[in-house]
């Protein structure tokens, strides 16, 4: 499992049972996961990220 995959899985476990969300950004230096905040009114069924 890659470092990015581990970060995504750890974030998902912290958010459970709510949906987790975030971005994977790839750059010449490698990739990085940026966790987001789920602002959905029904976070256990859907995810919604703030536009900021």
N, C-alpha and C positions, 0 to 999 in steps of 0.2 A: 504494500500500500504506500502511495506517495505521501509526502508531507502535506500537500494540498488536500488529498482525500482524507487524511487523518484530521485535518482542521475542520473540514466540512462535517465529518461524522461526529466529532466532539461538539460542534455547535448544534447539530441536530439533536444530540442526546440532552444537551442543556435545555433546549427549547421544548422537548417532548412533554406533553402530548401535542403541543401546538406545532404547526408547520414552521420550519425554519426557512430562511432565505438569505441570499447573499450573492456576491459576484466573484467570479474567478477571472483575474486579469493576467494576461500573458504579455510578457515583455522580453526583450533580448536577454535580460538577466535571469529569466525564469518566470514561473507563475506564482501567484499569491491569491489567497482567499480573503475576501473582505466580508465578514458577517454583516447581515442587515437586521433590522428590527421589523417584525411582522406587526403591522398596524391594522390588520383585518378585524372586522367586527366579529368574525367567526374563525378565530385563529386555529382551531382544531380541524377545520375543514378546508380553509383557504389561506393563501398568503397574499399580502399586499405590502408593498414597500412605499415609503414616503418618497416623493419626487426629489427631495433635497438630497 
